[in-house]
Amino acid sequence: MAVTVDDILEARDLSEPRISPDGHWVALVISDASGSYVHLISLVDGTMRSVSDEPVRGGRGLGGGCFDWLPDSTGLVVVTKANGLQHMSLEGQTQSLLLIEGRTVSSPAVSPDGASVAVVVDQAEIMVVDLASGSARRVDDGSYEFVLDPVWFQGVPVWQAWNTPNMPWDHSVIMSTNGVVSDNNCQHQQPRTNASGNQLAWLDDSSDWLNVATQTGVRANETFEHGTPTWGDGQRSWCFNSDGTRIAFVRNEDGFGRLCTLEMSTGTIREHAKAVHGQLSWVGNTLVALRTGGKTPTQVVAYDTAQIDDASWPRRTLMIGTKFDWTDHPALVEPQLLRLQSRDGIELHARLYSATQSNSRLLCMIHGGPTDQWQVTFMPRVTYWIDRGYDVLVPDHRGSTGHGRDFTQAMRGGWGDLDVDDVTDILESLGHPRAATAIIGGSAGGLTALGVAMRRPELVGCVRVVYPVCDIAALDATTHRFEAHYNRTLMGDVEETARKSQERSPIHHADKLVQVPLLIFHGTTDPVIDIAQSRQLTQAITTAGGNVELIEFEGEGHGFRTVANNRREYEVTEAFLNRYLS
């Protein structure tokens, strides 16, 4: 049975499964075309019901930052779609707690005594709201420009913080109202506590790898990453159990996932399940998580953790995000891991998804960030092309996460250069014919894709990009606050950025793109990359005599939301590939 665009688009986004403190319920956010809403799943009989008709802040897959449970399990504190903070009972009654006009609220964290909730405002302030009176006060001292993910430790809020020009994966710290908790001149993220709030841990890459580290000094030292870059609120790639004797965490093995535990008393690490997991929540002997893999559509699962040794934990599925029946579908495949050498001797990594009935065409799909990685999760964008006979290559160029701090930091100053070299080296090593090879990339991945076409047009038959970076130097002035200083680490100071942008930005080299057909999609209200970049590149390539088409989606931002636009993107892309690939 062929996979259709509608099969791809019908999936619901599941996010933030969190067990109630009494262990009776799992609350989660379900997002579809109608919006995002909180639902409850009974851990007793598996029944599900909605909590309220009030839409909440949209789910983000393995991220979140939408709600927290009250310690007595009678309700939740949620962030509404309008960025208001509400108390929501399990029966659906709501009470407004905080609404700051024109500002964004996220990451509510209820104190263990149930008296207060800490929240993030505009990723810039930590505020504490009294749940009885609704009164709010700022508790951070303003010494850091960005703050995220508060928790309560020994009665006070603790959070992640950093200052520009660093991004959070360059240098961030763990802060509290009493000052700096941890600063090892490295990345820190995801501070978490046990249920009583008397144990604290986080992730940091002081050992070169992003590992679980506790305030007491116990550390899950591994040559694997336990988290992904801080692109937003609410990641939960690790958690304590209720009494703080064990920690569950997700191991990233070259993009493949493993669910593991750390024994606090001995430092023993055990593996309990395969697949990529996220949003971990552990109460009693039940651990709930999102689980996904190359052959596994995203699902909410519950593990029985009573077995402490290395045995696999018994698992039951509480909900599946897709409506289409993917059982044993031939388009679901596990990728082959490739390890390759760059021209300067660096080990590069890629994953190759091979179609069961190949049409001998290759799609090279480049992740964004550029500090990101596409792990082996359920990816409809890959499945759709595999079903049509395409082999799909997913490279991890320098700067990607998942391979240690040194590999990620190797991108500093080299964006638009090292990533392009790495992708071309990987393509060359495969030796696939140009006429049957296309590159697809979005955002920062769009810059890399265009860079490959500029530098090595003999490797690719056509290129499709969405909201691509076309003019590096223009980003500082036009992008949103989070990335407004990103060029300082990716490129260098203002003078270096200007020089390197001239060398590496497609907008200045349209003449080098006339040999490769190009398709661009861009939303008119993109807050990250101004659509003016795609318009200017299209005009420059057209003037130079090249083959380029720009499709604009009115009202869309950095990522397309409407079903109609997503459908059109797939359909137009498929026609484009059929036109230019043999």
Secondary structure as GFF3:
##gff-version 3
##sequence-region A 1 582
A	DSSP	alpha_helix	5	9	.	.	.	ID=ss1
A	DSSP	beta_strand	13	19	.	.	.	ID=ss2
A	DSSP	beta_strand	25	32	.	.	.	ID=ss3
A	DSSP	beta_strand	35	42	.	.	.	ID=ss4
A	DSSP	beta_strand	48	50	.	.	.	ID=ss5
A	DSSP	beta_strand	67	69	.	.	.	ID=ss6
A	DSSP	beta_strand	75	79	.	.	.	ID=ss7
A	DSSP	beta_strand	85	89	.	.	.	ID=ss8
A	DSSP	beta_strand	94	98	.	.	.	ID=ss9
A	DSSP	beta_strand	105	110	.	.	.	ID=ss10
A	DSSP	beta_strand	116	121	.	.	.	ID=ss11
A	DSSP	beta_strand	125	130	.	.	.	ID=ss12
A	DSSP	beta_strand	136	138	.	.	.	ID=ss13
A	DSSP	beta_strand	146	153	.	.	.	ID=ss14
A	DSSP	beta_strand	156	162	.	.	.	ID=ss15
A	DSSP	beta_strand	173	176	.	.	.	ID=ss16
A	DSSP	beta_strand	179	182	.	.	.	ID=ss17
A	DSSP	beta_strand	188	193	.	.	.	ID=ss18
A	DSSP	beta_strand	200	204	.	.	.	ID=ss19
A	DSSP	beta_strand	211	214	.	.	.	ID=ss20
A	DSSP	beta_strand	238	240	.	.	.	ID=ss21
A	DSSP	beta_strand	246	253	.	.	.	ID=ss22
A	DSSP	beta_strand	256	263	.	.	.	ID=ss23
A	DSSP	beta_strand	269	274	.	.	.	ID=ss24
A	DSSP	beta_strand	276	283	.	.	.	ID=ss25
A	DSSP	beta_strand	286	293	.	.	.	ID=ss26
A	DSSP	beta_strand	296	304	.	.	.	ID=ss27
A	DSSP	beta_strand	315	320	.	.	.	ID=ss28
A	DSSP	beta_strand	336	341	.	.	.	ID=ss29
A	DSSP	beta_strand	347	353	.	.	.	ID=ss30
A	DSSP	beta_strand	362	366	.	.	.	ID=ss31
A	DSSP	alpha_helix	380	387	.	.	.	ID=ss32
A	DSSP	beta_strand	391	396	.	.	.	ID=ss33
A	DSSP	alpha_helix	405	409	.	.	.	ID=ss34
A	DSSP	alpha_helix	418	430	.	.	.	ID=ss35
A	DSSP	three_ten_helix	434	436	.	.	.	ID=ss36
A	DSSP	beta_strand	437	442	.	.	.	ID=ss37
A	DSSP	alpha_helix	444	455	.	.	.	ID=ss38
A	DSSP	three_ten_helix	457	459	.	.	.	ID=ss39
A	DSSP	beta_strand	462	466	.	.	.	ID=ss40
A	DSSP	three_ten_helix	472	474	.	.	.	ID=ss41
A	DSSP	alpha_helix	475	478	.	.	.	ID=ss42
A	DSSP	three_ten_helix	481	483	.	.	.	ID=ss43
A	DSSP	alpha_helix	487	490	.	.	.	ID=ss44
A	DSSP	alpha_helix	494	504	.	.	.	ID=ss45
A	DSSP	three_ten_helix	506	508	.	.	.	ID=ss46
A	DSSP	three_ten_helix	510	513	.	.	.	ID=ss47
A	DSSP	beta_strand	518	523	.	.	.	ID=ss48
A	DSSP	alpha_helix	531	543	.	.	.	ID=ss49
A	DSSP	beta_strand	548	553	.	.	.	ID=ss50
A	DSSP	alpha_helix	563	580	.	.	.	ID=ss51
###
